[in-house]
């Protein structure tokens, strides 16, 4: 493949966990090959409905999810799904990429299979430790399979020769900011322990109120301050309760400048989506992980990557209680030496890598 005008087509699912790595990869590829033509294909229902980026084109295709329950809505969605498949096929044929890159989800199937049929180079990227069904199926059609975690090798024993460990590409906006500047951004103090709480992009009622109730039980809660990303549904109720708690806090229903939140935090209480895990590793933030209990235990396996290195504690959803969370928070904020040991343990991950650049270089190698 010649540099200067490479045509890259990337396709991914509707969630931020798929979209952020795809966008980060395209940004990295454009840095290496500024003349590249890049197209990102997304479902119309994408959680990032409109992406404005002059570096690449974006095409939204109506590609609904389909329930297994047979009803009028399911039949309608099946028809739209078939139309979406053909629209994906037409997009590949019209764009004529040099390489097609799939980042998971059902919409990747028609794109990658069409590219394979047309003898276009294909590569798939898996963000989680446990590969999704689309990635497992497409492993046969891909010339290379990029994985974010070494633990994923166990799920691709029949395709080991195709595997390459790149990590999970992170957004270019995620820079490490001076801690004082990050704290100043939120109006928080330097002499307190800062906890970042996140229940995922939609928020989690269970995490939101279990955490707040746990904090209210702490005897030394004046030592801490909180950056809490709660989702829209619980925002007002949480705000009212925080006002009564006496804890210094900033509360957001949605927050789009995570570089400040991560840089300000001393530790994190978080779900364990693939992007969150990769960002936690990048910022070397110890903490408490609360994996989402569904979706084939993807998040639990992701969280185990951090637990195995002794940088995080896992509390399973069915074991999450106010008293248990309170005790774990107390163990961390009550022993600054322990918190420092957790941070030092991040050195076990080895040298920091630029995953977007590695993935781009792997594509150029093809």
Helices and strands as residue ranges (DSSP letters): E 7-11, H 16-32, E 37-43, E 57-61, H 72-95, E 99-102, H 107-117, E 121-126, H 133-138, E 144-147, G 150-155, G 157-162, E 163-165, H 179-186, E 193-198, H 205-217, G 221-223, E 224-229, H 235-245, E 248-252, H 258-264, E 267-270, H 274-283, E 287-289, G 295-297, H 298-308, E 312-314, G 317-319, H 322-333, H 336-344, G 345-349, H 355-365
